[in-house]
Amino acid sequence: MDLLLQVWGGSFYLANKILLAVALSRTDKNKRLFRLLGWWIYILGVPAWVIVLASKQNWIAASIEAGGVPSMLLGLYSVYKQSQAAPKKLIRLAKSVTYAAIIFGIGYSIYTNGGINSLTQLLEIGTVVGFLLGSYLLALNQLTGWLFFALMNGSMATLMLIQDKPILSIQQLCSLCFVVYGFIVATKMKNRS
């Protein structure tokens, strides 16, 4: 079961990074399709990641994965509606759930571990900051979201490596390559504007 969850979560998250990065370099009507698929496939990978992280008592990272779904939906909405701004209620919901997930995850981790006293907790915090801010900023089409995703991928790759989840560690490193690619393409496109 563990191997199945690693393959499921890892392949869906890697596909997300590939689709979002490839979408940046597209100029045709398929750009929107790649972005829509990228957001959807990420959401479909969330259950596997939550199960893997919770099974290792990575409460911070597990709560953030689950709590990031509204930001993913915000990204989907932004791509689907194209030029229309997202409703303020949806933006507020994404922010509220994000902050609540951070507070819950860190609070529960501190409670169960008697404080922040391990490398895994620090890596989870790096993952949290990168994931939530990266998702939120990319959903709003802000370039800095890619940098936060790089922090997330590096932190999670290290966490999965030290917790004997090699498939997920490799997937995170592959995702990091696509995040760097996405950042470079997005920077070039912004400089041309």
N, C-alpha and C positions, 0 to 999 in steps of 0.2 A: 504494500500500500504506500509506503514511504517513497519508493522509487516512482510510482505512478503520480503521486502528488508533486514530486520534483519535476518530472517531465511536463506535466500539465501546467503548473505555475510558471516554470521556467520558459517553456516554449511560447506561452501566451504573452508573457511580458517581453520576451525578446521580439516577437512579432510586432508588438506595439511600437517598440523603438524603431524597428526597421520601417514600418509603415509611416510613422510620423517623420522620420528622417528622409525617406524617399519622397514623401509628399512635398517637402520643401523644394526639391529640385524640379518638380513637375510644373509645367505651365499650361497644361491642357485641362480639360474638364475632369480628368481622373484625379487631379490633385485633391479635390473635395472628397472623392470616394476613398482615397488612401487615408485621409485624415479621419473620416467617419469610421472606417474599419479599425483604424488604430485605437481610437477611444473605446469602441465596443469590445475589441479583443482584450484590452486591458481589464475591463470590468469582468469579463468572463474568466479571467485568471485569478481574480481576487479570492474566491473561496479556497483554492488550493494553497495559496500563500498564507491565508489566515490559519488554516489547519496546521500547516508546517510550523509556523511561528508559535502558535499557542502550544503545540506539543512540546516545544523546547522551552516553554515559559518565557518567551520573548514578548512580554505583554505590551511593551511600548510599540514595537513594530507591528504586532498583530492588530492592536486597536487602531493604528494609523492606516493600515491597509484597508480595514473595514470603514474607517471614518473618511477615507479619501474618495469614496464612491460619489458623493455629491459634487466634488470637484471634477471627477470624470464626466458626470452628467452635464456639468456646466460646459466642459470642453465639447461634448457632443452637441449640445444646444447651440453653442457659438458657431460650430462648423455647419450644422444643419441650417440654421437661419441666415448664415453668411453675414450680410451687412447689418442685420438688426442687432442691437445691443441686447444682452441677456437681461431678463427681468430682474429688477433690484431684489425681489424676494428670493430668487434663485441664488443670486450672488450672496445675499445675507445668510441663506441656509448653508451654502458651501462654507462660508467663513465660520459660522456658528458650529457646525459639525466638526470642522477642522480643529478649532480651538478646544471643543469639548473632548475630542479624541486625544489631543495632546495632553490635556489635563488628566483624563482618565488613565491613559496608558502610563504616563510617567508616575502618576499618583499610585496606581496599583503596583507598579514595579517597585517603587520605593517602599510601599507597605509590605510586599511579600519578601523583599530582599533586605529590609532594614536599612534602606538608604541607597544611594548610587555608589556602589562599591565594587563594580566589576567592569572589565573591558567590554563584555558583551552589552552592558547597559549603555556605555559610551558610544559604541557602534550603533546601537539602536537609536540613540538620540541623533547621531549624524544621519541615519536613514530617515528618521522622522522629519527633520528639518529639510532635508533634500527632497523627500517625496512630497510633502505637503506644499511647500513653497514652490517647488518645481511644477507640480500639477496645476496649482492655482495660477501661477504666472503664465504657463503655456496655454491654459484655458483662455487667458486674456490676451494671447498672442504677444507676450513679452519675452524678449530674447534671453533675459537672465534666468528664465525657467530651465534652460538647458544646463546652466552651470550648477543649479541646485540638483538637477537629476544626476549630474556627474558625482556630486557628493553622496547622493543616495546610493548609486551603483557601487562606488568604491567602498562605502561603509558596509553595505549588505553583502558584497562579495567576500569581504574579510570575515564578517560574522558567520556566513554560511560555511566558509572554509574551516574555521575553528570549531564549528559544530558538526563536522563530518557530513556536510551536504554538498559534495563536489559538483554535482550537476547544476545546482542552483548557483554555486560560486562561479563556475565557468559561464553560465548564462548571464550573470551580472557583469562579468568582464566583457563578454561580447556586446551586451547592451551598452556598456560604457563606450565602446568603439563607435557605435551608432549615435550615441549622445554627442560625442566629440564631432562626428561628421555633421550632425544636425546643427550644432552650434556654429561650425565653420560656414556651412551653407547659409544659415540664417543671417550671420554677420555680413557675408558678402552681399546678400540680397538687400539688407538694410543700408549698406554703404552705397549701393547703386541707386537707391531711392532719393 
